[in-house]
Amino acid sequence: MIALSLSELQRNQVMLRAELVGDLPHVTGDRVQLQQVILNLLRNASDAMSGVDDRPRQLRSEPNEKAGIVCA
């Protein structure tokens, strides 16, 4: 899924850093719809950073004890 959006992120000069962990709970749902949600989140984040010119554009997802996973 991330591979599909890498070219778009690179075109918009967004650096992606995803720290994935193996012990997350399984999610039940339609695989295609879940992929579309993730792709839309990545695109929305990239679009939201389009006006950032004074610092690197970085999109991160990382484990967090309280929230599970944090995307920033």
PyMOL Python script that loads the backbone (N, CA, C, O; Angstrom):
from pymol import cmd

cmd.read_pdbstr("""\
ATOM      1  N   MET A   1       0.827  -1.189   0.000  1.00  0.00           N
ATOM      2  CA  MET A   1       0.000   0.000   0.000  1.00  0.00           C
ATOM      3  C   MET A   1       0.867   1.247   0.000  1.00  0.00           C
ATOM      4  O   MET A   1       0.638   2.167  -0.785  1.00  0.00           O
ATOM      5  N   ILE A   2       1.855   1.281   0.871  1.00  0.00           N
ATOM      6  CA  ILE A   2       2.737   2.453   0.931  1.00  0.00           C
ATOM      7  C   ILE A   2       3.487   2.610  -0.382  1.00  0.00           C
ATOM      8  O   ILE A   2       3.717   3.729  -0.842  1.00  0.00           O
ATOM      9  N   ALA A   3       3.868   1.492  -0.986  1.00  0.00           N
ATOM     10  CA  ALA A   3       4.596   1.548  -2.254  1.00  0.00           C
ATOM     11  C   ALA A   3       3.788   2.237  -3.339  1.00  0.00           C
ATOM     12  O   ALA A   3       4.358   2.927  -4.183  1.00  0.00           O
ATOM     13  N   LEU A   4       2.467   2.064  -3.336  1.00  0.00           N
ATOM     14  CA  LEU A   4       1.620   2.697  -4.337  1.00  0.00           C
ATOM     15  C   LEU A   4       1.646   4.216  -4.242  1.00  0.00           C
ATOM     16  O   LEU A   4       1.496   4.903  -5.252  1.00  0.00           O
ATOM     17  N   SER A   5       1.833   4.737  -3.057  1.00  0.00           N
ATOM     18  CA  SER A   5       1.770   6.181  -2.879  1.00  0.00           C
ATOM     19  C   SER A   5       3.148   6.832  -2.809  1.00  0.00           C
ATOM     20  O   SER A   5       3.236   8.057  -2.737  1.00  0.00           O
ATOM     21  N   LEU A   6       4.222   6.050  -2.828  1.00  0.00           N
ATOM     22  CA  LEU A   6       5.554   6.634  -2.716  1.00  0.00           C
ATOM     23  C   LEU A   6       5.875   7.613  -3.831  1.00  0.00           C
ATOM     24  O   LEU A   6       6.468   8.660  -3.573  1.00  0.00           O
ATOM     25  N   SER A   7       5.502   7.302  -5.051  1.00  0.00           N
ATOM     26  CA  SER A   7       5.816   8.215  -6.152  1.00  0.00           C
ATOM     27  C   SER A   7       5.097   9.547  -5.976  1.00  0.00           C
ATOM     28  O   SER A   7       5.665  10.603  -6.256  1.00  0.00           O
ATOM     29  N   GLU A   8       3.861   9.501  -5.517  1.00  0.00           N
ATOM     30  CA  GLU A   8       3.124  10.743  -5.280  1.00  0.00           C
ATOM     31  C   GLU A   8       3.754  11.531  -4.137  1.00  0.00           C
ATOM     32  O   GLU A   8       3.887  12.752  -4.225  1.00  0.00           O
ATOM     33  N   LEU A   9       4.142  10.843  -3.065  1.00  0.00           N
ATOM     34  CA  LEU A   9       4.789  11.514  -1.944  1.00  0.00           C
ATOM     35  C   LEU A   9       6.123  12.122  -2.378  1.00  0.00           C
ATOM     36  O   LEU A   9       6.443  13.247  -1.995  1.00  0.00           O
ATOM     37  N   GLN A  10       6.897  11.389  -3.171  1.00  0.00           N
ATOM     38  CA  GLN A  10       8.173  11.913  -3.658  1.00  0.00           C
ATOM     39  C   GLN A  10       7.962  13.109  -4.564  1.00  0.00           C
ATOM     40  O   GLN A  10       8.713  14.081  -4.499  1.00  0.00           O
ATOM     41  N   ARG A  11       6.950  13.044  -5.404  1.00  0.00           N
ATOM     42  CA  ARG A  11       6.641  14.163  -6.310  1.00  0.00           C
ATOM     43  C   ARG A  11       6.309  15.426  -5.507  1.00  0.00           C
ATOM     44  O   ARG A  11       6.631  16.536  -5.931  1.00  0.00           O
ATOM     45  N   ASN A  12       5.667  15.254  -4.353  1.00  0.00           N
ATOM     46  CA  ASN A  12       5.316  16.387  -3.494  1.00  0.00           C
ATOM     47  C   ASN A  12       6.380  16.671  -2.438  1.00  0.00           C
ATOM     48  O   ASN A  12       6.160  17.475  -1.532  1.00  0.00           O
ATOM     49  N   GLN A  13       7.528  16.016  -2.554  1.00  0.00           N
ATOM     50  CA  GLN A  13       8.673  16.205  -1.655  1.00  0.00           C
ATOM     51  C   GLN A  13       8.310  15.940  -0.198  1.00  0.00           C
ATOM     52  O   GLN A  13       8.697  16.692   0.696  1.00  0.00           O
ATOM     53  N   VAL A  14       7.562  14.858   0.028  1.00  0.00           N
ATOM     54  CA  VAL A  14       7.184  14.437   1.374  1.00  0.00           C
ATOM     55  C   VAL A  14       7.988  13.192   1.720  1.00  0.00           C
ATOM     56  O   VAL A  14       8.002  12.219   0.967  1.00  0.00           O
ATOM     57  N   MET A  15       8.658  13.233   2.868  1.00  0.00           N
ATOM     58  CA  MET A  15       9.407  12.069   3.350  1.00  0.00           C
ATOM     59  C   MET A  15       8.491  11.247   4.252  1.00  0.00           C
ATOM     60  O   MET A  15       7.857  11.788   5.158  1.00  0.00           O
ATOM     61  N   LEU A  16       8.424   9.956   4.007  1.00  0.00           N
ATOM     62  CA  LEU A  16       7.575   9.062   4.787  1.00  0.00           C
ATOM     63  C   LEU A  16       8.454   8.180   5.657  1.00  0.00           C
ATOM     64  O   LEU A  16       9.401   7.560   5.172  1.00  0.00           O
ATOM     65  N   ARG A  17       8.132   8.126   6.953  1.00  0.00           N
ATOM     66  CA  ARG A  17       8.816   7.226   7.883  1.00  0.00           C
ATOM     67  C   ARG A  17       7.747   6.468   8.653  1.00  0.00           C
ATOM     68  O   ARG A  17       7.026   7.040   9.469  1.00  0.00           O
ATOM     69  N   ALA A  18       7.658   5.192   8.385  1.00  0.00           N
ATOM     70  CA  ALA A  18       6.655   4.363   9.046  1.00  0.00           C
ATOM     71  C   ALA A  18       7.355   3.342   9.928  1.00  0.00           C
ATOM     72  O   ALA A  18       8.119   2.509   9.439  1.00  0.00           O
ATOM     73  N   GLU A  19       7.097   3.405  11.216  1.00  0.00           N
ATOM     74  CA  GLU A  19       7.601   2.416  12.161  1.00  0.00           C
ATOM     75  C   GLU A  19       6.453   1.472  12.473  1.00  0.00           C
ATOM     76  O   GLU A  19       5.506   1.831  13.173  1.00  0.00           O
ATOM     77  N   LEU A  20       6.550   0.277  11.951  1.00  0.00           N
ATOM     78  CA  LEU A  20       5.477  -0.689  12.119  1.00  0.00           C
ATOM     79  C   LEU A  20       5.859  -1.692  13.198  1.00  0.00           C
ATOM     80  O   LEU A  20       7.026  -2.060  13.333  1.00  0.00           O
ATOM     81  N   VAL A  21       4.886  -2.122  13.950  1.00  0.00           N
ATOM     82  CA  VAL A  21       5.104  -3.129  14.993  1.00  0.00           C
ATOM     83  C   VAL A  21       4.254  -4.358  14.664  1.00  0.00           C
ATOM     84  O   VAL A  21       3.218  -4.250  14.006  1.00  0.00           O
ATOM     85  N   GLY A  22       4.695  -5.507  15.120  1.00  0.00           N
ATOM     86  CA  GLY A  22       4.023  -6.739  14.773  1.00  0.00           C
ATOM     87  C   GLY A  22       2.901  -7.150  15.698  1.00  0.00           C
ATOM     88  O   GLY A  22       2.135  -8.052  15.359  1.00  0.00           O
ATOM     89  N   ASP A  23       2.775  -6.519  16.863  1.00  0.00           N
ATOM     90  CA  ASP A  23       1.797  -6.991  17.843  1.00  0.00           C
ATOM     91  C   ASP A  23       0.516  -6.149  17.896  1.00  0.00           C
ATOM     92  O   ASP A  23      -0.149  -6.091  18.931  1.00  0.00           O
ATOM     93  N   LEU A  24       0.175  -5.503  16.788  1.00  0.00           N
ATOM     94  CA  LEU A  24      -1.072  -4.740  16.746  1.00  0.00           C
ATOM     95  C   LEU A  24      -2.246  -5.690  16.556  1.00  0.00           C
ATOM     96  O   LEU A  24      -2.083  -6.767  15.982  1.00  0.00           O
ATOM     97  N   PRO A  25      -3.414  -5.307  17.026  1.00  0.00           N
ATOM     98  CA  PRO A  25      -4.578  -6.175  16.828  1.00  0.00           C
ATOM     99  C   PRO A  25      -4.961  -6.246  15.350  1.00  0.00           C
ATOM    100  O   PRO A  25      -4.736  -5.299  14.595  1.00  0.00           O
ATOM    101  N   HIS A  26      -5.536  -7.366  14.950  1.00  0.00           N
ATOM    102  CA  HIS A  26      -6.001  -7.531  13.577  1.00  0.00           C
ATOM    103  C   HIS A  26      -7.248  -6.682  13.353  1.00  0.00           C
ATOM    104  O   HIS A  26      -8.051  -6.478  14.264  1.00  0.00           O
ATOM    105  N   VAL A  27      -7.394  -6.196  12.135  1.00  0.00           N
ATOM    106  CA  VAL A  27      -8.546  -5.398  11.746  1.00  0.00           C
ATOM    107  C   VAL A  27      -9.370  -6.210  10.762  1.00  0.00           C
ATOM    108  O   VAL A  27      -8.838  -6.760   9.798  1.00  0.00           O
ATOM    109  N   THR A  28     -10.656  -6.280  11.007  1.00  0.00           N
ATOM    110  CA  THR A  28     -11.550  -7.009  10.111  1.00  0.00           C
ATOM    111  C   THR A  28     -12.257  -6.006   9.209  1.00  0.00           C
ATOM    112  O   THR A  28     -12.813  -5.013   9.678  1.00  0.00           O
ATOM    113  N   GLY A  29     -12.227  -6.278   7.918  1.00  0.00           N
ATOM    114  CA  GLY A  29     -12.908  -5.403   6.978  1.00  0.00           C
ATOM    115  C   GLY A  29     -12.549  -5.770   5.562  1.00  0.00           C
ATOM    116  O   GLY A  29     -11.760  -6.686   5.328  1.00  0.00           O
ATOM    117  N   ASP A  30     -13.117  -5.068   4.632  1.00  0.00           N
ATOM    118  CA  ASP A  30     -12.833  -5.285   3.227  1.00  0.00           C
ATOM    119  C   ASP A  30     -11.427  -4.765   2.918  1.00  0.00           C
ATOM    120  O   ASP A  30     -11.122  -3.597   3.158  1.00  0.00           O
ATOM    121  N   ARG A  31     -10.581  -5.640   2.385  1.00  0.00           N
ATOM    122  CA  ARG A  31      -9.181  -5.293   2.135  1.00  0.00           C
ATOM    123  C   ARG A  31      -9.047  -4.082   1.214  1.00  0.00           C
ATOM    124  O   ARG A  31      -8.237  -3.193   1.477  1.00  0.00           O
ATOM    125  N   VAL A  32      -9.822  -4.040   0.153  1.00  0.00           N
ATOM    126  CA  VAL A  32      -9.741  -2.939  -0.807  1.00  0.00           C
ATOM    127  C   VAL A  32     -10.172  -1.624  -0.165  1.00  0.00           C
ATOM    128  O   VAL A  32      -9.543  -0.589  -0.385  1.00  0.00           O
ATOM    129  N   GLN A  33     -11.233  -1.660   0.622  1.00  0.00           N
ATOM    130  CA  GLN A  33     -11.691  -0.435   1.288  1.00  0.00           C
ATOM    131  C   GLN A  33     -10.677   0.048   2.311  1.00  0.00           C
ATOM    132  O   GLN A  33     -10.450   1.251   2.434  1.00  0.00           O
ATOM    133  N   LEU A  34     -10.061  -0.876   3.051  1.00  0.00           N
ATOM    134  CA  LEU A  34      -9.044  -0.475   4.023  1.00  0.00           C
ATOM    135  C   LEU A  34      -7.826   0.131   3.326  1.00  0.00           C
ATOM    136  O   LEU A  34      -7.256   1.110   3.808  1.00  0.00           O
ATOM    137  N   GLN A  35      -7.428  -0.448   2.195  1.00  0.00           N
ATOM    138  CA  GLN A  35      -6.320   0.113   1.430  1.00  0.00           C
ATOM    139  C   GLN A  35      -6.667   1.515   0.933  1.00  0.00           C
ATOM    140  O   GLN A  35      -5.822   2.410   0.944  1.00  0.00           O
ATOM    141  N   GLN A  36      -7.896   1.698   0.504  1.00  0.00           N
ATOM    142  CA  GLN A  36      -8.323   3.011   0.016  1.00  0.00           C
ATOM    143  C   GLN A  36      -8.289   4.052   1.138  1.00  0.00           C
ATOM    144  O   GLN A  36      -7.906   5.199   0.908  1.00  0.00           O
ATOM    145  N   VAL A  37      -8.684   3.660   2.338  1.00  0.00           N
ATOM    146  CA  VAL A  37      -8.633   4.569   3.488  1.00  0.00           C
ATOM    147  C   VAL A  37      -7.195   4.997   3.748  1.00  0.00           C
ATOM    148  O   VAL A  37      -6.925   6.182   3.942  1.00  0.00           O
ATOM    149  N   ILE A  38      -6.273   4.044   3.753  1.00  0.00           N
ATOM    150  CA  ILE A  38      -4.864   4.372   4.011  1.00  0.00           C
ATOM    151  C   ILE A  38      -4.317   5.272   2.913  1.00  0.00           C
ATOM    152  O   ILE A  38      -3.626   6.251   3.193  1.00  0.00           O
ATOM    153  N   LEU A  39      -4.627   4.942   1.661  1.00  0.00           N
ATOM    154  CA  LEU A  39      -4.165   5.763   0.550  1.00  0.00           C
ATOM    155  C   LEU A  39      -4.718   7.182   0.657  1.00  0.00           C
ATOM    156  O   LEU A  39      -3.990   8.147   0.429  1.00  0.00           O
ATOM    157  N   ASN A  40      -5.994   7.315   1.001  1.00  0.00           N
ATOM    158  CA  ASN A  40      -6.588   8.648   1.161  1.00  0.00           C
ATOM    159  C   ASN A  40      -5.940   9.424   2.296  1.00  0.00           C
ATOM    160  O   ASN A  40      -5.732  10.632   2.179  1.00  0.00           O
ATOM    161  N   LEU A  41      -5.617   8.746   3.397  1.00  0.00           N
ATOM    162  CA  LEU A  41      -4.938   9.423   4.505  1.00  0.00           C
ATOM    163  C   LEU A  41      -3.563   9.931   4.077  1.00  0.00           C
ATOM    164  O   LEU A  41      -3.177  11.047   4.423  1.00  0.00           O
ATOM    165  N   LEU A  42      -2.828   9.119   3.329  1.00  0.00           N
ATOM    166  CA  LEU A  42      -1.513   9.545   2.848  1.00  0.00           C
ATOM    167  C   LEU A  42      -1.639  10.728   1.891  1.00  0.00           C
ATOM    168  O   LEU A  42      -0.871  11.687   1.978  1.00  0.00           O
ATOM    169  N   ARG A  43      -2.598  10.659   0.988  1.00  0.00           N
ATOM    170  CA  ARG A  43      -2.805  11.763   0.035  1.00  0.00           C
ATOM    171  C   ARG A  43      -3.238  13.041   0.749  1.00  0.00           C
ATOM    172  O   ARG A  43      -2.749  14.127   0.437  1.00  0.00           O
ATOM    173  N   ASN A  44      -4.146  12.912   1.700  1.00  0.00           N
ATOM    174  CA  ASN A  44      -4.602  14.094   2.451  1.00  0.00           C
ATOM    175  C   ASN A  44      -3.458  14.726   3.224  1.00  0.00           C
ATOM    176  O   ASN A  44      -3.336  15.951   3.265  1.00  0.00           O
ATOM    177  N   ALA A  45      -2.620  13.902   3.837  1.00  0.00           N
ATOM    178  CA  ALA A  45      -1.467  14.433   4.573  1.00  0.00           C
ATOM    179  C   ALA A  45      -0.525  15.158   3.626  1.00  0.00           C
ATOM    180  O   ALA A  45      -0.028  16.238   3.946  1.00  0.00           O
ATOM    181  N   SER A  46      -0.279  14.575   2.471  1.00  0.00           N
ATOM    182  CA  SER A  46       0.593  15.206   1.477  1.00  0.00           C
ATOM    183  C   SER A  46       0.004  16.530   1.005  1.00  0.00           C
ATOM    184  O   SER A  46       0.716  17.531   0.914  1.00  0.00           O
ATOM    185  N   ASP A  47      -1.279  16.540   0.710  1.00  0.00           N
ATOM    186  CA  ASP A  47      -1.941  17.780   0.282  1.00  0.00           C
ATOM    187  C   ASP A  47      -1.893  18.849   1.369  1.00  0.00           C
ATOM    188  O   ASP A  47      -1.713  20.030   1.073  1.00  0.00           O
ATOM    189  N   ALA A  48      -2.053  18.438   2.623  1.00  0.00           N
ATOM    190  CA  ALA A  48      -2.043  19.396   3.736  1.00  0.00           C
ATOM    191  C   ALA A  48      -0.675  20.049   3.910  1.00  0.00           C
ATOM    192  O   ALA A  48      -0.572  21.155   4.439  1.00  0.00           O
ATOM    193  N   MET A  49       0.364  19.366   3.466  1.00  0.00           N
ATOM    194  CA  MET A  49       1.717  19.916   3.607  1.00  0.00           C
ATOM    195  C   MET A  49       2.173  20.683   2.376  1.00  0.00           C
ATOM    196  O   MET A  49       3.312  21.149   2.337  1.00  0.00           O
ATOM    197  N   SER A  50       1.328  20.825   1.381  1.00  0.00           N
ATOM    198  CA  SER A  50       1.754  21.448   0.124  1.00  0.00           C
ATOM    199  C   SER A  50       2.244  22.886   0.307  1.00  0.00           C
ATOM    200  O   SER A  50       3.070  23.362  -0.471  1.00  0.00           O
ATOM    201  N   GLY A  51       1.746  23.570   1.319  1.00  0.00           N
ATOM    202  CA  GLY A  51       2.169  24.949   1.551  1.00  0.00           C
ATOM    203  C   GLY A  51       3.385  25.089   2.448  1.00  0.00           C
ATOM    204  O   GLY A  51       3.829  26.207   2.710  1.00  0.00           O
ATOM    205  N   VAL A  52       3.926  23.990   2.921  1.00  0.00           N
ATOM    206  CA  VAL A  52       5.092  24.040   3.816  1.00  0.00           C
ATOM    207  C   VAL A  52       6.349  24.202   2.982  1.00  0.00           C
ATOM    208  O   VAL A  52       6.705  23.319   2.201  1.00  0.00           O
ATOM    209  N   ASP A  53       7.025  25.342   3.152  1.00  0.00           N
ATOM    210  CA  ASP A  53       8.247  25.606   2.403  1.00  0.00           C
ATOM    211  C   ASP A  53       9.432  25.934   3.298  1.00  0.00           C
ATOM    212  O   ASP A  53      10.562  26.015   2.816  1.00  0.00           O
ATOM    213  N   ASP A  54       9.192  26.124   4.599  1.00  0.00           N
ATOM    214  CA  ASP A  54      10.255  26.564   5.496  1.00  0.00           C
ATOM    215  C   ASP A  54      10.918  25.418   6.269  1.00  0.00           C
ATOM    216  O   ASP A  54      11.816  25.656   7.077  1.00  0.00           O
ATOM    217  N   ARG A  55      10.481  24.180   6.026  1.00  0.00           N
ATOM    218  CA  ARG A  55      11.062  23.022   6.708  1.00  0.00           C
ATOM    219  C   ARG A  55      10.748  21.777   5.884  1.00  0.00           C
ATOM    220  O   ARG A  55       9.893  21.805   4.999  1.00  0.00           O
ATOM    221  N   PRO A  56      11.449  20.685   6.186  1.00  0.00           N
ATOM    222  CA  PRO A  56      11.158  19.456   5.435  1.00  0.00           C
ATOM    223  C   PRO A  56       9.730  18.983   5.673  1.00  0.00           C
ATOM    224  O   PRO A  56       9.183  19.146   6.763  1.00  0.00           O
ATOM    225  N   ARG A  57       9.145  18.405   4.654  1.00  0.00           N
ATOM    226  CA  ARG A  57       7.803  17.820   4.758  1.00  0.00           C
ATOM    227  C   ARG A  57       7.978  16.361   5.165  1.00  0.00           C
ATOM    228  O   ARG A  57       8.469  15.544   4.386  1.00  0.00           O
ATOM    229  N   GLN A  58       7.575  16.044   6.382  1.00  0.00           N
ATOM    230  CA  GLN A  58       7.749  14.699   6.907  1.00  0.00           C
ATOM    231  C   GLN A  58       6.412  14.140   7.380  1.00  0.00           C
ATOM    232  O   GLN A  58       5.637  14.824   8.048  1.00  0.00           O
ATOM    233  N   LEU A  59       6.160  12.894   7.023  1.00  0.00           N
ATOM    234  CA  LEU A  59       4.985  12.173   7.480  1.00  0.00           C
ATOM    235  C   LEU A  59       5.484  10.951   8.232  1.00  0.00           C
ATOM    236  O   LEU A  59       6.195  10.119   7.668  1.00  0.00           O
ATOM    237  N   ARG A  60       5.112  10.838   9.508  1.00  0.00           N
ATOM    238  CA  ARG A  60       5.591   9.732  10.338  1.00  0.00           C
ATOM    239  C   ARG A  60       4.419   8.987  10.952  1.00  0.00           C
ATOM    240  O   ARG A  60       3.389   9.571  11.288  1.00  0.00           O
ATOM    241  N   SER A  61       4.602   7.699  11.087  1.00  0.00           N
ATOM    242  CA  SER A  61       3.705   6.908  11.925  1.00  0.00           C
ATOM    243  C   SER A  61       4.601   6.110  12.848  1.00  0.00           C
ATOM    244  O   SER A  61       5.575   5.494  12.417  1.00  0.00           O
ATOM    245  N   GLU A  62       4.260   6.132  14.111  1.00  0.00           N
ATOM    246  CA  GLU A  62       5.106   5.440  15.087  1.00  0.00           C
ATOM    247  C   GLU A  62       4.260   4.930  16.245  1.00  0.00           C
ATOM    248  O   GLU A  62       3.204   5.485  16.549  1.00  0.00           O
ATOM    249  N   PRO A  63       4.736   3.867  16.886  1.00  0.00           N
ATOM    250  CA  PRO A  63       4.006   3.322  18.040  1.00  0.00           C
ATOM    251  C   PRO A  63       3.969   4.321  19.185  1.00  0.00           C
ATOM    252  O   PRO A  63       4.900   5.103  19.378  1.00  0.00           O
ATOM    253  N   ASN A  64       2.874   4.282  19.943  1.00  0.00           N
ATOM    254  CA  ASN A  64       2.715   5.142  21.106  1.00  0.00           C
ATOM    255  C   ASN A  64       1.955   4.362  22.167  1.00  0.00           C
ATOM    256  O   ASN A  64       0.926   3.753  21.877  1.00  0.00           O
ATOM    257  N   GLU A  65       2.459   4.380  23.395  1.00  0.00           N
ATOM    258  CA  GLU A  65       1.851   3.576  24.464  1.00  0.00           C
ATOM    259  C   GLU A  65       0.398   3.940  24.723  1.00  0.00           C
ATOM    260  O   GLU A  65      -0.425   3.046  24.922  1.00  0.00           O
ATOM    261  N   LYS A  66       0.057   5.218  24.726  1.00  0.00           N
ATOM    262  CA  LYS A  66      -1.300   5.648  25.061  1.00  0.00           C
ATOM    263  C   LYS A  66      -2.257   5.550  23.879  1.00  0.00           C
ATOM    264  O   LYS A  66      -3.395   5.106  24.030  1.00  0.00           O
ATOM    265  N   ALA A  67      -1.788   5.969  22.694  1.00  0.00           N
ATOM    266  CA  ALA A  67      -2.691   6.086  21.559  1.00  0.00           C
ATOM    267  C   ALA A  67      -2.624   4.906  20.589  1.00  0.00           C
ATOM    268  O   ALA A  67      -3.432   4.828  19.663  1.00  0.00           O
ATOM    269  N   GLY A  68      -1.694   4.008  20.782  1.00  0.00           N
ATOM    270  CA  GLY A  68      -1.529   2.890  19.866  1.00  0.00           C
ATOM    271  C   GLY A  68      -0.544   3.258  18.767  1.00  0.00           C
ATOM    272  O   GLY A  68       0.612   2.836  18.800  1.00  0.00           O
ATOM    273  N   ILE A  69      -0.998   4.044  17.792  1.00  0.00           N
ATOM    274  CA  ILE A  69      -0.135   4.528  16.714  1.00  0.00           C
ATOM    275  C   ILE A  69      -0.420   6.013  16.532  1.00  0.00           C
ATOM    276  O   ILE A  69      -1.576   6.436  16.541  1.00  0.00           O
ATOM    277  N   VAL A  70       0.631   6.795  16.370  1.00  0.00           N
ATOM    278  CA  VAL A  70       0.492   8.234  16.153  1.00  0.00           C
ATOM    279  C   VAL A  70       1.021   8.556  14.768  1.00  0.00           C
ATOM    280  O   VAL A  70       2.119   8.135  14.405  1.00  0.00           O
ATOM    281  N   CYS A  71       0.252   9.293  14.003  1.00  0.00           N
ATOM    282  CA  CYS A  71       0.686   9.793  12.699  1.00  0.00           C
ATOM    283  C   CYS A  71       0.838  11.296  12.817  1.00  0.00           C
ATOM    284  O   CYS A  71      -0.063  11.990  13.288  1.00  0.00           O
ATOM    285  N   ALA A  72       1.977  11.786  12.388  1.00  0.00           N
ATOM    286  CA  ALA A  72       2.239  13.218  12.469  1.00  0.00           C
ATOM    287  C   ALA A  72       2.952  13.682  11.228  1.00  0.00           C
ATOM    288  O   ALA A  72       3.264  14.866  11.102  1.00  0.00           O
TER     289      ALA A  72
END
""", "prot")
cmd.dss("prot")
cmd.show_as("cartoon", "prot")
cmd.util.cbc("prot")
cmd.orient("prot")
